[in-house]
Amino acid sequence: MTSHDVVARIRRLARTRRVGHGGTLDPMATGVLVIGVNRATRLLTYVIGSEKRYAATIRLGEATVTDDAEGDVTARVPADGVQDAAIRAGLAVQTGEIDQVPSAVSAIKINGERAYKRVRDGEQVELPARRITVHRLEVLDIRRPEDAPVIDVDVDVTCSSGTYIRAIARDLGAALGVGGHLTALRRTAVGGLTLGEAATLEQLEERAPDVVGLPMADAARRAFPQRTATVEEARVLSHGGPLEAVGISGPYAVFDPAGDVLAIVSERGGRAKPEIVLAPA
């Protein structure tokens, strides 16, 4: 199931076309996919850039065309001689702010065409490196199956938006000279929204068409700094007008006296100007 498939299913359940997601998951991956319904779709542009957290399993000893288990194996090199210390060191150099080359089989566009389509058409694709940040990369377990000369490494990764966990597996395998790919990937958090509070599609079906699990005002409180407007300020802002700046840095959410979210604003030139207005028309 693709992220687009999930959106299509939510549209049917919520009985609205205004549904979007806040960051694609690979078809092989499971976990948190943030969905916006109706006016909340306008908040998704901020969700997409949020920090992500993943649980993943890297298999050393096999490289694939997609850098994950969905692709054909392109090389096998016995990895049973690789020491645990070398694995940890190979992952340590992939932490912090680094330049990472995305997986060639990705949704990145090259001259208007997705990279994965070019690969499927037989083209050799080389993507430029991108600056990303791996805030935390913890090794949870290193396992050595008895029936194959491979090593499975379970990791917990917290990273910036745009990080490819598949590329971490690929680059670790390359650095160790044995190849590597992902065999499992689960997104456990997007910003402050965690797997523990997520709902399955089956659970959403049970409560359709009321599929919204987190009201928009609550989502805004968790994602942004806050400011409460006066009645007059709420009137001005709901029509797209600016407020006086109060010294809050970065985009922040403004709420009306009743606690409903009115807009996301940013301050410049002594004014707090709306980036998006969320007040009902």
C-alpha positions as semicolon CSV with decimal commas, in nm:
position;residue;x (nm);y (nm);z (nm)
1;M;0,000;0,000;0,000
2;T;0,134;0,343;-0,096
3;S;0,076;0,668;0,089
4;H;-0,152;0,772;-0,199
5;D;-0,356;0,454;-0,144
6;V;-0,404;0,552;0,221
7;V;-0,523;0,900;0,121
8;A;-0,772;0,750;-0,126
9;R;-0,910;0,523;0,144
10;I;-0,944;0,808;0,396
11;R;-1,129;1,013;0,134
12;R;-1,390;0,740;0,111
13;L;-1,415;0,700;0,487
14;A;-1,433;1,074;0,563
15;R;-1,656;1,143;0,260
16;T;-1,445;1,432;0,141
17;R;-1,190;1,493;-0,134
18;R;-0,989;1,729;0,088
19;V;-0,744;1,479;0,231
20;G;-0,364;1,483;0,216
21;H;-0,062;1,332;0,393
22;G;0,237;1,485;0,564
23;G;0,526;1,286;0,419
24;T;0,542;0,979;0,198
25;L;0,615;0,633;0,336
26;D;0,782;0,376;0,112
27;P;0,541;0,094;0,018
28;M;0,754;-0,151;0,221
29;A;0,743;0,071;0,530
30;T;0,483;0,079;0,807
31;G;0,411;0,322;1,086
32;V;0,309;0,684;1,126
33;L;0,151;0,862;0,832
34;V;0,005;1,199;0,929
35;I;-0,323;1,268;0,748
36;G;-0,494;1,606;0,716
37;V;-0,869;1,626;0,653
38;N;-1,049;1,932;0,511
39;R;-0,903;2,259;0,646
40;A;-0,628;2,070;0,829
41;T;-0,466;1,984;0,495
42;R;-0,322;2,335;0,507
43;L;-0,111;2,240;0,809
44;L;0,058;1,954;0,625
45;T;0,322;2,175;0,467
46;Y;0,466;2,223;0,818
47;V;0,435;1,854;0,910
48;I;0,638;1,746;0,605
49;G;0,947;1,923;0,738
50;S;0,923;1,774;1,088
51;E;1,187;1,551;1,246
52;K;1,121;1,179;1,191
53;R;1,199;0,868;1,394
54;Y;1,232;0,514;1,257
55;A;1,293;0,158;1,369
56;A;1,477;-0,032;1,096
57;T;1,663;-0,353;1,021
58;I;1,972;-0,345;0,801
59;R;2,092;-0,664;0,636
60;L;2,464;-0,676;0,563
61;G;2,596;-0,913;0,299
62;E;2,342;-0,835;0,027
63;A;2,292;-0,526;-0,191
64;T;1,972;-0,462;-0,387
65;V;1,876;-0,229;-0,671
66;T;1,631;-0,042;-0,445
67;D;1,844;-0,052;-0,128
68;D;1,558;-0,236;0,041
69;A;1,399;-0,581;0,035
70;E;1,162;-0,493;-0,251
71;G;1,442;-0,483;-0,510
72;D;1,636;-0,758;-0,682
73;V;1,964;-0,859;-0,517
74;T;2,256;-0,719;-0,717
75;A;2,546;-0,857;-0,511
76;R;2,615;-1,103;-0,230
77;V;2,933;-1,094;-0,022
78;P;2,968;-1,306;0,296
79;A;2,943;-1,071;0,593
80;D;2,996;-1,318;0,876
81;G;3,351;-1,195;0,928
82;V;3,247;-0,836;0,996
83;Q;3,298;-0,743;1,361
84;D;3,038;-0,566;1,574
85;A;3,280;-0,279;1,641
86;A;3,315;-0,215;1,267
87;I;2,938;-0,201;1,227
88;R;2,902;0,050;1,508
89;A;3,186;0,261;1,370
90;G;3,032;0,254;1,021
91;L;2,705;0,386;1,160
92;A;2,873;0,644;1,383
93;V;3,016;0,826;1,080
94;Q;2,663;0,860;0,944
95;T;2,544;1,066;1,240
96;G;2,530;1,443;1,268
97;E;2,504;1,676;0,971
98;I;2,613;1,480;0,663
99;D;2,584;1,480;0,285
100;Q;2,373;1,180;0,180
101;V;2,310;1,052;-0,173
102;P;1,941;0,948;-0,193
103;S;1,847;0,605;-0,317
104;A;1,832;0,599;-0,698
105;V;1,492;0,428;-0,676
106;S;1,317;0,723;-0,514
107;A;1,045;0,975;-0,593
108;I;1,296;1,254;-0,653
109;K;1,240;1,419;-0,990
110;I;1,510;1,448;-1,256
111;N;1,408;1,685;-1,536
112;G;1,044;1,637;-1,440
113;E;1,053;1,256;-1,422
114;R;1,068;1,041;-1,107
115;A;1,405;0,875;-1,049
116;Y;1,245;0,535;-0,986
117;K;1,080;0,543;-1,330
118;R;1,413;0,612;-1,498
119;V;1,568;0,317;-1,312
120;R;1,281;0,089;-1,415
121;D;1,335;0,199;-1,775
122;G;1,693;0,076;-1,752
123;E;1,863;0,412;-1,708
124;Q;2,164;0,455;-1,480
125;V;2,059;0,724;-1,231
126;E;2,299;0,928;-1,019
127;L;2,145;1,174;-0,775
128;P;2,336;1,459;-0,610
129;A;2,406;1,443;-0,240
130;R;2,179;1,633;-0,002
131;R;2,264;1,780;0,335
132;I;2,063;1,602;0,605
133;T;2,096;1,555;0,982
134;V;2,092;1,225;1,167
135;H;2,032;1,335;1,525
136;R;2,051;0,987;1,674
137;L;2,142;0,645;1,537
138;E;2,134;0,376;1,805
139;V;2,221;0,011;1,747
140;L;1,960;-0,199;1,926
141;D;2,077;-0,547;1,827
142;I;2,323;-0,726;1,598
143;R;2,210;-1,072;1,490
144;R;2,394;-1,340;1,293
145;P;2,154;-1,596;1,137
146;E;2,286;-1,951;1,133
147;D;2,151;-2,032;0,788
148;A;2,319;-1,752;0,587
149;P;2,645;-1,550;0,593
150;V;2,460;-1,224;0,660
151;I;2,423;-0,992;0,958
152;D;2,100;-0,823;1,063
153;V;2,135;-0,493;1,249
154;D;1,836;-0,337;1,429
155;V;1,863;0,040;1,464
156;D;1,663;0,332;1,603
157;V;1,706;0,651;1,397
158;T;1,598;1,009;1,462
159;C;1,663;1,232;1,162
160;S;1,569;1,537;0,964
161;S;1,314;1,537;0,689
162;G;1,464;1,416;0,360
163;T;1,680;1,144;0,517
164;Y;1,676;0,807;0,342
165;I;1,711;0,521;0,588
166;R;1,768;0,294;0,287
167;A;2,074;0,505;0,205
168;I;2,211;0,453;0,557
169;A;2,188;0,075;0,500
170;R;2,344;0,102;0,154
171;D;2,631;0,322;0,271
172;L;2,705;0,102;0,574
173;G;2,726;-0,204;0,351
174;A;2,950;-0,021;0,103
175;A;3,182;0,104;0,377
176;L;3,219;-0,251;0,513
177;G;3,269;-0,396;0,165
178;V;2,979;-0,642;0,188
179;G;2,675;-0,450;0,063
180;G;2,364;-0,372;0,261
181;H;1,993;-0,306;0,234
182;L;1,686;-0,257;0,453
183;T;1,467;-0,554;0,536
184;A;1,225;-0,366;0,766
185;L;1,131;-0,003;0,821
186;R;0,875;0,141;1,061
187;R;0,823;0,513;1,118
188;T;0,759;0,558;1,488
189;A;0,716;0,936;1,506
190;V;0,666;1,248;1,296
191;G;0,754;1,546;1,511
192;G;0,559;1,497;1,833
193;L;0,304;1,260;1,678
194;T;0,392;0,904;1,775
195;L;0,297;0,553;1,675
196;G;0,144;0,492;2,016
197;E;-0,138;0,737;1,949
198;A;-0,192;0,647;1,583
199;A;-0,498;0,461;1,456
200;T;-0,503;0,176;1,208
201;L;-0,712;0,195;0,892
202;E;-0,936;-0,072;1,039
203;Q;-0,997;0,143;1,348
204;L;-1,075;0,443;1,128
205;E;-1,327;0,236;0,934
206;E;-1,509;0,157;1,258
207;R;-1,562;0,524;1,338
208;A;-1,616;0,657;0,982
209;P;-1,706;0,917;0,870
210;D;-1,569;1,078;1,189
211;V;-1,211;0,964;1,125
212;V;-1,032;1,263;1,274
213;G;-0,839;1,152;1,580
214;L;-0,671;1,484;1,664
215;P;-0,868;1,810;1,630
216;M;-0,691;2,078;1,427
217;A;-0,652;2,313;1,725
218;D;-0,485;2,036;1,928
219;A;-0,252;1,954;1,638
220;A;-0,154;2,321;1,609
221;R;-0,084;2,343;1,984
222;R;0,153;2,048;1,960
223;A;0,330;2,169;1,647
224;F;0,375;2,544;1,705
225;P;0,440;2,813;1,966
226;Q;0,109;2,975;2,065
227;R;-0,053;3,314;2,098
228;T;-0,410;3,398;2,199
229;A;-0,576;3,686;2,015
230;T;-0,827;3,932;2,153
231;V;-1,173;3,943;1,999
232;E;-1,072;4,236;1,776
233;E;-0,741;4,074;1,677
234;A;-0,930;3,754;1,592
235;R;-1,163;3,950;1,364
236;V;-0,870;4,115;1,184
237;L;-0,674;3,794;1,148
238;S;-0,970;3,590;1,024
239;H;-0,987;3,830;0,727
240;G;-0,615;3,796;0,657
241;G;-0,505;4,116;0,827
242;P;-0,183;4,152;1,029
243;L;-0,142;4,184;1,405
244;E;0,119;4,366;1,606
245;A;0,433;4,158;1,659
246;V;0,493;4,023;2,010
247;G;0,843;3,881;1,966
248;I;0,769;3,512;1,899
249;S;1,027;3,364;1,663
250;G;0,939;3,131;1,378
251;P;0,590;3,047;1,254
252;Y;0,339;3,024;1,537
253;A;-0,030;2,950;1,583
254;V;-0,279;3,215;1,686
255;F;-0,595;3,109;1,870
256;D;-0,916;3,297;1,932
257;P;-1,046;3,352;2,289
258;A;-1,254;3,031;2,261
259;G;-0,945;2,822;2,183
260;D;-0,998;2,765;1,810
261;V;-0,696;2,804;1,583
262;L;-0,721;3,107;1,354
263;A;-0,398;3,117;1,157
264;I;-0,030;3,036;1,135
265;V;0,164;3,362;1,136
266;S;0,523;3,483;1,125
267;E;0,664;3,814;1,238
268;R;0,859;4,057;1,025
269;G;0,888;4,432;1,020
270;G;0,707;4,469;1,350
271;R;0,396;4,291;1,220
272;A;0,261;3,938;1,264
273;K;0,140;3,841;0,919
274;P;-0,058;3,525;0,839
275;E;0,108;3,254;0,634
276;I;-0,218;3,060;0,626
277;V;-0,563;3,155;0,762
278;L;-0,749;2,861;0,913
279;A;-1,057;3,039;1,049
280;P;-1,378;2,907;0,892
281;A;-1,500;3,113;0,598
